[in-house]
Amino acid sequence: MNISQIQPSAGALCQNLSSVIFGKEEIIRKVVLSLLCGGHILLEDMPGTGKTTLAKALAKSVRCGFKRVQFTPDLLPSDLTGINFYNQKEGEFVFKEGSVFTNILLGDEINRATPRTQSSLLECMEERQVSVDGVTHTLPSPFLVIATQNPIEVQGTFPLPEAQLDRFFLKLKMGYPGADFEAKMLTGYVKASPLDSLQPVLDGETVLEMQQAVRDVKVSDAIAGYIVRLAEATRTHEKVKLGVSPRGSLALMRASQAHAAMDGRDYVLPDDVKAVTPDVWNHRIICKGYNLSQSSDAPYEILDFILRNTEAPTEHTAQ
């Protein structure tokens, strides 16, 4: 697949998801963008806003395996990664795969699991593999984790540590639909859920080809320097305790490439970088005096300030 084929394929996927998730075209586009980058997604919002439905619809649309795990305090790491058990019939130990052995894993209310269980996802998300009793098992491809968390409830929850947050490519907020779209949703769900009749428009092999093609989008030295300046600005901002890591800079570059490809271009512009920065970096900076157990708009405000006050290259130098 070449870069020119990404725009129509991604557009078809977005349109398919829009037939199930009403009035959330921007969120859908960002989810597809993250899929093209092979990045994991953290969805933070109130219950009932369509987070689970979106994950299921994505899996059906790309004809990929899907599993859902409800994170609770008694969930064990082995429930996710798998275990070796003794098979008496065969007389040997056999590996039983855990929930992560799928293409799209939905982790519902991830902040309700203990830190030990949360950390068991680290290797899976970063390395796309699982190590059990010294043996490494490769996860299926493509592999995408969509985790959800409720920003309001704090009792009985364990806030995700910075190392875990940094593994998520994007952090998104679904938000409530507008009145018109909510009315459309009610009409669409009168007889049955549109999700039941949703048909795939892509397959896993095509997704992998799209992920590879995205990396061919040109990133000029001027754009790379712009990303570095933005990252440096987060590290020196007076209201920031912990700035963006080099992993965050790499994620921003990948997201910019995908954004350009979805717009039908084979090169990144400063506008691509600006468009994806808030969603890629809002969870990667820790503000001074910010309580991780509470939702805050402070990171978005700081990133907006940085984007407005950091010199961007011209379109000519970016090509």
Sine and cosine of phi, psi and omega as CSV:
sin_phi,cos_phi,sin_psi,cos_psi,sin_omega,cos_omega
0.00,0.00,0.66,-0.75,0.07,-1.00
-0.97,-0.25,0.13,-0.99,-0.12,-0.99
-0.88,0.48,-0.58,0.81,-0.05,-1.00
-0.90,0.44,-0.35,0.94,-0.02,-1.00
-1.00,0.07,-0.20,0.98,-0.06,-1.00
-0.93,0.36,-0.70,0.72,-0.07,-1.00
-0.85,0.53,-0.78,0.63,0.01,-1.00
-0.92,0.40,-0.59,0.81,0.00,-1.00
-0.93,0.37,-0.71,0.71,0.03,-1.00
-0.91,0.41,-0.60,0.80,0.03,-1.00
-0.90,0.44,-0.65,0.76,0.04,-1.00
-0.90,0.43,-0.62,0.78,0.02,-1.00
-0.92,0.39,-0.69,0.73,0.03,-1.00
-0.88,0.48,-0.68,0.73,-0.01,-1.00
-0.90,0.43,-0.63,0.78,0.02,-1.00
-0.90,0.44,-0.67,0.74,0.01,-1.00
-0.93,0.37,-0.53,0.85,-0.01,-1.00
-0.93,0.37,-0.31,0.95,0.04,-1.00
-0.97,0.24,-0.17,0.98,0.01,-1.00
-0.91,-0.42,-0.65,0.76,0.01,-1.00
-0.97,-0.22,0.93,-0.35,-0.13,-0.99
-1.00,-0.03,0.71,-0.71,0.11,-0.99
0.95,0.30,0.34,0.94,-0.03,-1.00
-0.80,-0.60,0.70,0.72,-0.06,-1.00
-0.87,0.49,-0.63,0.78,-0.01,-1.00
-0.92,0.40,-0.68,0.73,0.05,-1.00
-0.89,0.45,-0.69,0.72,0.00,-1.00
-0.87,0.49,-0.69,0.73,0.02,-1.00
-0.88,0.48,-0.64,0.77,0.00,-1.00
-0.94,0.35,-0.58,0.81,0.06,-1.00
-0.91,0.42,-0.69,0.72,0.04,-1.00
-0.90,0.44,-0.65,0.76,0.06,-1.00
-0.85,0.53,-0.70,0.71,0.01,-1.00
-0.90,0.43,-0.62,0.78,0.05,-1.00
-0.88,0.48,-0.66,0.75,0.00,-1.00
-0.90,0.44,-0.46,0.89,0.01,-1.00
-1.00,-0.03,-0.09,1.00,-0.06,-1.00
0.93,0.36,0.46,0.89,-0.07,-1.00
-0.98,-0.20,0.51,-0.86,-0.02,-1.00
-1.00,0.06,0.41,-0.91,-0.15,-0.99
-0.83,-0.56,0.70,-0.72,0.14,-0.99
-0.94,-0.35,0.91,-0.41,0.03,-1.00
-0.98,-0.18,0.87,-0.49,-0.02,-1.00
-0.87,-0.49,0.90,-0.43,0.06,-1.00
-0.09,-1.00,0.02,-1.00,-0.04,-1.00
-0.92,0.39,0.42,-0.91,0.09,-1.00
-0.88,0.47,0.56,-0.83,0.09,-1.00
1.00,0.07,0.20,0.98,-0.02,-1.00
-0.99,-0.11,0.09,1.00,0.11,-0.99
0.98,-0.18,0.26,0.97,-0.05,-1.00
-0.90,0.43,-0.74,0.67,-0.01,-1.00
-0.92,0.39,-0.66,0.75,0.01,-1.00
-0.88,0.48,-0.65,0.76,0.02,-1.00
-0.88,0.47,-0.69,0.72,0.00,-1.00
-0.90,0.44,-0.69,0.73,0.02,-1.00
-0.90,0.43,-0.67,0.75,-0.01,-1.00
-0.90,0.43,-0.62,0.79,0.02,-1.00
-0.89,0.45,-0.71,0.71,0.00,-1.00
-0.88,0.47,-0.68,0.74,0.01,-1.00
-0.93,0.36,-0.57,0.82,-0.06,-1.00
-0.94,0.34,-0.46,0.89,-0.01,-1.00
-0.94,-0.33,0.23,0.97,0.05,-1.00
0.77,0.64,0.80,0.60,-0.02,-1.00
-0.84,-0.54,0.34,-0.94,0.04,-1.00
-0.92,0.40,0.52,-0.86,-0.06,-1.00
-0.63,-0.78,0.69,-0.72,0.11,-0.99
-0.66,-0.75,0.55,-0.84,0.02,-1.00
-0.86,-0.50,0.73,-0.68,0.04,-1.00
-0.84,-0.54,0.82,-0.57,0.09,-1.00
-1.00,0.05,0.93,-0.37,-0.03,-1.00
-0.98,0.22,0.80,-0.60,0.02,-1.00
-0.68,-0.73,0.28,-0.96,-0.01,-1.00
-0.87,0.49,-0.42,0.91,-0.03,-1.00
-1.00,-0.09,0.11,0.99,0.06,-1.00
-0.95,0.32,0.76,-0.65,-0.04,-1.00
-0.99,-0.13,0.46,-0.89,0.07,-1.00
-0.82,0.57,-0.60,0.80,-0.01,-1.00
-0.92,0.40,-0.40,0.92,0.08,-1.00
-0.90,0.43,-0.48,0.88,0.01,-1.00
-1.00,0.02,-0.75,0.67,-0.15,-0.99
-1.00,0.06,-0.50,0.87,-0.06,-1.00
0.94,-0.33,0.19,-0.98,-0.04,-1.00
-0.64,-0.77,0.34,-0.94,0.18,-0.98
-0.99,-0.13,0.82,-0.57,0.04,-1.00
-0.82,-0.57,0.42,-0.91,-0.05,-1.00
-1.00,0.07,0.89,-0.46,0.03,-1.00
-1.00,0.00,0.96,-0.27,-0.06,-1.00
-0.90,0.44,-0.56,0.83,-0.02,-1.00
-0.91,0.42,-0.66,0.75,-0.02,-1.00
-1.00,-0.04,-0.27,0.96,0.05,-1.00
0.95,0.30,0.50,0.87,0.01,-1.00
-0.43,-0.90,0.23,-0.97,0.04,-1.00
-0.98,0.18,0.66,-0.75,-0.03,-1.00
-0.80,-0.60,0.66,-0.75,0.00,-1.00
-1.00,0.08,0.80,-0.60,0.07,-1.00
-0.96,-0.27,0.88,-0.47,-0.07,-1.00
-0.91,0.41,0.60,-0.80,0.07,-1.00
-1.00,0.00,-0.16,-0.99,-0.11,-0.99
-0.92,0.39,-0.40,0.92,-0.07,-1.00
-0.95,0.31,-0.19,0.98,-0.01,-1.00
-0.99,0.12,0.98,0.22,0.03,-1.00
-0.36,-0.93,0.01,-1.00,0.03,-1.00
-1.00,0.01,-0.71,0.70,0.01,-1.00
-0.83,-0.56,0.90,-0.44,-0.03,-1.00
-0.95,-0.30,0.84,-0.54,0.08,-1.00
-0.99,-0.16,0.90,-0.44,0.06,-1.00
-0.98,-0.22,0.99,-0.14,-0.05,-1.00
-0.98,0.21,0.78,-0.63,0.03,-1.00
0.80,0.60,0.86,0.51,-0.08,-1.00
-0.87,0.49,-0.47,0.88,-0.03,-1.00
-0.97,0.23,0.04,1.00,0.10,-1.00
-1.00,-0.01,-0.20,0.98,0.04,-1.00
-1.00,0.10,0.39,-0.92,0.01,-1.00
-0.94,0.34,0.39,-0.92,0.03,-1.00
-0.82,0.57,-0.55,0.83,0.00,-1.00
-0.89,0.45,-0.68,0.73,0.01,-1.00
-0.95,0.32,-0.64,0.77,0.04,-1.00
-0.85,0.52,-0.69,0.73,-0.05,-1.00
-0.93,0.37,-0.37,0.93,0.02,-1.00
-0.92,0.40,-0.31,0.95,0.05,-1.00
-0.99,0.17,-0.29,0.96,-0.12,-0.99
-0.84,0.54,-0.79,0.61,-0.02,-1.00
-0.90,0.43,-0.63,0.78,0.00,-1.00
-0.87,0.48,-0.73,0.69,-0.08,-1.00
-0.95,0.32,-0.61,0.79,-0.09,-1.00
-1.00,0.05,-0.71,0.70,-0.13,-0.99
-0.99,-0.17,-0.17,0.99,-0.05,-1.00
0.84,0.54,0.63,0.78,0.03,-1.00
-0.44,-0.90,0.26,-0.97,-0.01,-1.00
-0.76,-0.65,0.69,-0.72,0.07,-1.00
-0.92,-0.39,0.87,-0.48,0.00,-1.00
-0.77,-0.63,0.86,-0.51,0.00,-1.00
0.81,0.59,0.64,0.77,0.07,-1.00
0.99,0.15,0.01,1.00,0.00,-1.00
-0.94,-0.33,0.75,-0.67,-0.02,-1.00
-1.00,-0.09,0.76,-0.65,0.02,-1.00
-0.88,-0.47,0.82,-0.57,-0.02,-1.00
-0.99,0.16,0.69,-0.73,0.01,-1.00
-0.99,0.14,0.39,-0.92,0.02,-1.00
-0.89,0.46,0.36,-0.93,0.08,-1.00
-0.84,-0.54,0.65,-0.76,-0.10,0.99
-0.94,0.35,0.33,-0.94,0.02,-1.00
-0.73,-0.68,0.82,-0.58,-0.05,-1.00
-0.64,-0.77,0.77,-0.64,0.08,-1.00
-0.97,-0.23,0.82,-0.57,0.13,-0.99
-0.91,-0.41,0.95,-0.31,-0.03,-1.00
-0.96,-0.28,0.58,-0.81,0.03,-1.00
-0.87,-0.50,0.45,-0.89,0.13,-0.99
-0.46,-0.89,0.52,-0.85,0.01,-1.00
-1.00,-0.03,0.88,-0.48,-0.08,-1.00
-0.97,0.24,-0.20,0.98,-0.09,-1.00
-1.00,-0.02,-0.77,0.64,-0.05,-1.00
-0.96,0.29,0.79,-0.62,-0.01,-1.00
-0.86,-0.51,-0.34,0.94,0.03,-1.00
-0.96,0.28,0.73,-0.68,0.00,-1.00
0.96,0.27,0.33,0.95,0.02,-1.00
-0.87,-0.49,0.34,-0.94,0.01,-1.00
-0.80,-0.60,0.98,-0.22,-0.04,-1.00
-0.81,0.59,0.66,-0.75,0.00,-1.00
-0.91,0.40,0.75,-0.66,0.04,-1.00
-0.94,0.34,0.30,-0.95,-0.05,-1.00
-0.84,0.55,-0.63,0.78,-0.02,-1.00
-0.89,0.46,-0.59,0.81,0.03,-1.00
-0.96,0.27,-0.67,0.74,0.00,-1.00
-0.86,0.50,-0.61,0.79,-0.06,-1.00
-0.92,0.39,-0.31,0.95,0.02,-1.00
-0.98,0.20,-0.30,0.96,0.02,-1.00
-0.99,0.11,0.76,-0.65,-0.04,-1.00
-0.95,0.32,-0.72,0.70,0.01,-1.00
-0.77,-0.64,0.51,-0.86,0.21,-0.98
-0.86,-0.51,0.87,-0.50,-0.10,-1.00
-0.84,-0.54,0.43,-0.90,0.10,-1.00
-0.87,-0.50,0.85,-0.52,-0.05,-1.00
-0.91,0.41,-0.79,0.62,-0.04,-1.00
0.97,0.23,0.31,-0.95,0.03,-1.00
-0.98,0.19,0.54,-0.84,0.06,-1.00
-0.96,0.27,0.37,-0.93,0.09,-1.00
-0.92,0.39,0.27,-0.96,-0.06,-1.00
-0.85,0.52,-0.67,0.74,-0.02,-1.00
-0.90,0.44,-0.68,0.73,-0.02,-1.00
-0.95,0.32,-0.56,0.83,0.04,-1.00
-0.92,0.39,-0.62,0.79,0.07,-1.00
-0.91,0.42,-0.63,0.77,0.06,-1.00
-0.90,0.44,-0.62,0.79,0.02,-1.00
-0.89,0.45,-0.71,0.71,0.01,-1.00
-0.87,0.50,-0.67,0.74,0.02,-1.00
-0.90,0.43,-0.65,0.76,-0.03,-1.00
-0.93,0.35,-0.38,0.93,-0.05,-1.00
-0.97,-0.23,0.19,0.98,-0.07,-1.00
-0.87,0.50,-0.78,0.62,-0.08,-1.00
-1.00,-0.02,-0.64,0.77,-0.03,-1.00
-0.28,-0.96,0.24,-0.97,0.03,-1.00
-0.97,0.23,0.75,-0.67,0.07,-1.00
-0.85,0.53,-0.38,0.93,0.01,-1.00
-0.89,0.45,-0.52,0.85,-0.04,-1.00
-0.90,0.43,-0.55,0.84,-0.05,-1.00
-0.97,-0.24,0.14,0.99,-0.02,-1.00
-0.92,0.40,0.74,-0.67,-0.02,-1.00
-0.95,-0.31,0.54,-0.84,0.02,-1.00
-0.94,0.34,0.54,-0.84,0.07,-1.00
-0.89,-0.45,-0.27,0.96,0.05,-1.00
-0.69,-0.73,0.05,-1.00,0.14,-0.99
-0.72,-0.69,0.14,-0.99,-0.07,-1.00
-0.86,0.51,-0.63,0.78,-0.01,-1.00
-0.90,0.44,-0.64,0.77,0.03,-1.00
-0.92,0.40,-0.63,0.77,0.04,-1.00
-0.87,0.50,-0.68,0.73,0.02,-1.00
-0.89,0.45,-0.63,0.78,0.03,-1.00
-0.91,0.41,-0.62,0.78,0.03,-1.00
-0.92,0.40,-0.64,0.77,0.03,-1.00
-0.88,0.48,-0.63,0.78,0.01,-1.00
-0.95,0.32,-0.63,0.77,-0.03,-1.00
-0.92,0.39,-0.56,0.83,0.00,-1.00
-0.85,0.53,-0.57,0.82,-0.05,-1.00
-0.95,0.32,-0.18,0.98,0.05,-1.00
-1.00,0.06,-0.11,0.99,0.05,-1.00
-0.91,0.41,0.76,-0.65,-0.11,-0.99
-0.95,0.32,0.74,-0.67,0.12,-0.99
-0.88,-0.48,0.95,-0.31,-0.05,-1.00
-0.95,0.31,0.25,-0.97,0.05,-1.00
-0.89,0.46,-0.55,0.83,0.00,-1.00
-0.91,0.41,-0.65,0.76,0.02,-1.00
-0.93,0.36,-0.67,0.74,0.03,-1.00
-0.87,0.49,-0.67,0.74,0.04,-1.00
-0.91,0.42,-0.59,0.81,0.03,-1.00
-0.89,0.45,-0.69,0.72,0.02,-1.00
-0.89,0.46,-0.65,0.76,0.01,-1.00
-0.90,0.43,-0.66,0.76,0.02,-1.00
-0.90,0.43,-0.62,0.79,0.05,-1.00
-0.90,0.43,-0.68,0.73,0.02,-1.00
-0.89,0.45,-0.68,0.73,0.03,-1.00
-0.88,0.47,-0.60,0.80,0.00,-1.00
-0.90,0.43,-0.55,0.84,0.04,-1.00
-0.95,0.31,-0.48,0.88,-0.05,-1.00
-0.99,0.16,-0.35,0.94,-0.05,-1.00
-0.94,-0.35,-0.01,1.00,-0.01,-1.00
-0.92,0.40,0.68,-0.74,-0.10,-1.00
-0.91,0.42,-0.38,0.93,-0.03,-1.00
-0.99,-0.16,0.08,1.00,-0.05,-1.00
-0.95,-0.30,0.79,-0.61,0.03,-1.00
-1.00,0.04,-0.64,0.77,0.00,-1.00
-0.71,-0.70,0.88,-0.47,-0.04,-1.00
-1.00,0.05,-0.10,-0.99,-0.05,-1.00
-0.95,0.31,0.69,-0.73,0.01,-1.00
-0.99,0.11,0.23,-0.97,0.10,-1.00
-0.84,0.54,-0.53,0.85,0.08,-1.00
-0.88,0.48,-0.60,0.80,0.04,-1.00
-0.92,0.40,-0.61,0.79,0.05,-1.00
-0.90,0.44,-0.67,0.74,0.03,-1.00
-0.90,0.44,-0.65,0.76,0.02,-1.00
-0.89,0.45,-0.64,0.77,0.01,-1.00
-0.91,0.42,-0.63,0.78,0.04,-1.00
-0.90,0.43,-0.71,0.70,0.01,-1.00
-0.88,0.47,-0.70,0.72,0.00,-1.00
-0.89,0.45,-0.61,0.79,0.03,-1.00
-0.91,0.41,-0.63,0.78,0.05,-1.00
-0.88,0.47,-0.71,0.71,-0.01,-1.00
-0.92,0.40,-0.62,0.78,0.01,-1.00
-0.89,0.45,-0.66,0.75,0.03,-1.00
-0.91,0.42,-0.69,0.72,-0.01,-1.00
-0.90,0.44,-0.62,0.79,0.02,-1.00
-0.94,0.35,-0.33,0.94,0.09,-1.00
-1.00,-0.06,0.04,1.00,0.07,-1.00
1.00,0.07,0.33,0.94,0.01,-1.00
-0.92,-0.38,0.45,-0.89,0.03,-1.00
-0.96,-0.28,0.32,0.95,0.06,-1.00
-0.57,-0.82,0.45,-0.89,-0.05,-1.00
-1.00,-0.04,0.70,-0.71,0.10,-1.00
-0.96,-0.30,0.33,-0.94,0.07,-1.00
-0.83,0.55,-0.55,0.84,0.01,-1.00
-0.90,0.43,-0.52,0.86,0.08,-1.00
-0.90,0.43,-0.70,0.72,0.00,-1.00
-0.89,0.46,-0.72,0.69,-0.03,-1.00
-0.89,0.45,-0.59,0.81,-0.07,-1.00
-0.93,0.38,-0.55,0.84,-0.11,-0.99
-0.98,-0.21,-0.23,0.97,-0.08,-1.00
-0.82,0.57,-0.75,0.66,-0.05,-1.00
-0.85,0.53,-0.65,0.76,-0.05,-1.00
-0.98,0.21,-0.49,0.87,-0.01,-1.00
-0.99,0.15,-0.50,0.86,-0.14,-0.99
-0.93,-0.37,-0.18,0.98,-0.12,-0.99
-0.88,0.47,-0.47,0.88,0.00,-1.00
-0.99,-0.13,0.02,1.00,-0.05,-1.00
-0.98,-0.19,-0.09,1.00,0.07,-1.00
-0.90,-0.44,0.64,-0.77,0.02,-1.00
-0.94,-0.35,0.87,-0.50,-0.03,-1.00
-0.99,0.11,0.49,-0.87,0.06,-1.00
-0.91,0.41,0.74,-0.67,-0.01,-1.00
0.97,0.23,0.21,0.98,-0.04,-1.00
-1.00,-0.08,0.79,-0.62,0.02,-1.00
-1.00,0.01,0.87,-0.49,-0.06,-1.00
-0.89,0.46,-0.38,0.92,-0.04,-1.00
-0.99,0.15,-0.06,1.00,-0.03,-1.00
-0.86,-0.52,0.55,-0.84,0.05,-1.00
-0.98,0.22,0.55,-0.83,-0.03,-1.00
-0.50,-0.86,0.55,-0.83,0.07,-1.00
-1.00,-0.06,0.01,1.00,-0.05,-1.00
-0.84,0.54,-0.71,0.71,0.01,-1.00
-0.86,0.51,-0.63,0.77,0.02,-1.00
-0.90,0.44,-0.65,0.76,-0.01,-1.00
-0.91,0.41,-0.65,0.76,0.01,-1.00
-0.91,0.41,-0.69,0.72,0.00,-1.00
-0.91,0.42,-0.61,0.79,0.06,-1.00
-0.89,0.47,-0.67,0.74,0.04,-1.00
-0.89,0.46,-0.70,0.72,-0.03,-1.00
-0.91,0.42,-0.67,0.74,0.00,-1.00
-0.90,0.43,-0.58,0.81,-0.01,-1.00
-0.97,0.24,-0.38,0.93,-0.11,-0.99
-0.91,-0.40,0.16,0.99,0.07,-1.00
-0.94,-0.34,0.81,-0.58,-0.06,-1.00
-0.90,0.43,0.78,-0.63,0.01,-1.00
-0.98,-0.20,0.52,-0.85,0.05,-1.00
-0.94,0.35,0.34,-0.94,0.05,-1.00
-0.97,0.25,0.33,-0.94,-0.01,-1.00
-0.88,0.47,-0.54,0.84,-0.01,-1.00
-0.91,0.42,-0.70,0.71,-0.03,-1.00
-0.96,0.28,-0.35,0.94,-0.03,-1.00
-0.98,0.21,-0.36,0.93,-0.06,-1.00
-0.99,0.11,0.00,0.00,0.00,0.00
